[in-house]
Amino acid sequence: MFVKDVMVENQVGLHARPATFFIQKANEFKASIWIEKEERRVNAKSLLGILSLGIVGGTSIKIIADGSDEQVAVEALVDLVTSGFSEDRT
């Protein structure tokens, strides 16, 4: 099992569009992946699960993975979160 904390820095947090990007990235890996916020853990491959956490900008979350590619998965997802989900800032 591999765990890493990350701060959600984009202003709107994990609303539908970035959550979808997050799920697409998570589904690239074989490992089971979860997001944890304030002791509540959800499947990182579930849109409803992620949205139910109500993650807004400035929130610290844990990304947890368990499986053959767990470390690579967590590092890739942390990179996605810290990139601000590559949202267009028009």
C-alpha positions as a Python dict, from the first residue, in 0.01 Angstrom:
ca = {
    (1, 'M'): (0, 0, 0),
    (2, 'F'): (129, 346, -96),
    (3, 'V'): (-13, 669, 48),
    (4, 'K'): (59, 1034, -24),
    (5, 'D'): (-97, 1359, 97),
    (6, 'V'): (-167, 1635, -153),
    (7, 'M'): (-330, 1978, -137),
    (8, 'V'): (-603, 2048, -393),
    (9, 'E'): (-492, 2388, -520),
    (10, 'N'): (-732, 2472, -800),
    (11, 'Q'): (-1003, 2710, -678),
    (12, 'V'): (-1309, 2497, -747),
    (13, 'G'): (-1163, 2173, -613),
    (14, 'L'): (-1277, 1835, -741),
    (15, 'H'): (-1602, 1925, -914),
    (16, 'A'): (-1733, 1722, -1209),
    (17, 'R'): (-1472, 1808, -1476),
    (18, 'P'): (-1154, 1761, -1270),
    (19, 'A'): (-1308, 1459, -1097),
    (20, 'T'): (-1362, 1306, -1441),
    (21, 'F'): (-996, 1372, -1533),
    (22, 'F'): (-893, 1215, -1201),
    (23, 'I'): (-1104, 902, -1264),
    (24, 'Q'): (-973, 864, -1619),
    (25, 'K'): (-617, 875, -1488),
    (26, 'A'): (-697, 636, -1199),
    (27, 'N'): (-846, 386, -1444),
    (28, 'E'): (-511, 364, -1625),
    (29, 'F'): (-379, 161, -1331),
    (30, 'K'): (-449, -190, -1205),
    (31, 'A'): (-415, -93, -837),
    (32, 'S'): (-716, -26, -616),
    (33, 'I'): (-715, 348, -551),
    (34, 'W'): (-894, 556, -289),
    (35, 'I'): (-920, 922, -194),
    (36, 'E'): (-945, 1004, 174),
    (37, 'K'): (-1063, 1335, 321),
    (38, 'E'): (-1106, 1378, 696),
    (39, 'E'): (-1115, 1003, 769),
    (40, 'R'): (-1374, 938, 493),
    (41, 'R'): (-1248, 713, 214),
    (42, 'V'): (-1403, 660, -130),
    (43, 'N'): (-1312, 468, -444),
    (44, 'A'): (-1106, 700, -666),
    (45, 'K'): (-1257, 537, -973),
    (46, 'S'): (-1612, 640, -875),
    (47, 'L'): (-1748, 981, -981),
    (48, 'L'): (-2024, 980, -720),
    (49, 'G'): (-1778, 876, -453),
    (50, 'I'): (-1541, 1160, -531),
    (51, 'L'): (-1815, 1420, -563),
    (52, 'S'): (-1965, 1305, -231),
    (53, 'L'): (-1648, 1418, -51),
    (54, 'G'): (-1714, 1781, -147),
    (55, 'I'): (-1347, 1856, -205),
    (56, 'V'): (-1289, 2230, -255),
    (57, 'G'): (-973, 2426, -327),
    (58, 'G'): (-735, 2435, -33),
    (59, 'T'): (-840, 2091, 93),
    (60, 'S'): (-578, 1834, 186),
    (61, 'I'): (-653, 1480, 69),
    (62, 'K'): (-476, 1145, 83),
    (63, 'I'): (-438, 934, -228),
    (64, 'I'): (-405, 567, -141),
    (65, 'A'): (-329, 279, -376),
    (66, 'D'): (-281, -92, -328),
    (67, 'G'): (-162, -316, -609),
    (68, 'S'): (122, -392, -845),
    (69, 'D'): (148, -36, -978),
    (70, 'E'): (47, 145, -657),
    (71, 'Q'): (343, 386, -634),
    (72, 'V'): (328, 489, -1000),
    (73, 'A'): (-49, 538, -970),
    (74, 'V'): (-26, 760, -663),
    (75, 'E'): (258, 968, -809),
    (76, 'A'): (65, 1022, -1136),
    (77, 'L'): (-252, 1125, -951),
    (78, 'V'): (-61, 1360, -719),
    (79, 'D'): (96, 1520, -1029),
    (80, 'L'): (-252, 1564, -1180),
    (81, 'V'): (-386, 1730, -864),
    (82, 'T'): (-86, 1963, -827),
    (83, 'S'): (-115, 2062, -1195),
    (84, 'G'): (-459, 2210, -1121),
    (85, 'F'): (-611, 1943, -1349),
    (86, 'S'): (-484, 2138, -1652),
    (87, 'E'): (-807, 2339, -1658),
    (88, 'D'): (-829, 2619, -1911),
    (89, 'R'): (-806, 2952, -1736),
    (90, 'T'): (-980, 3184, -1982),
}
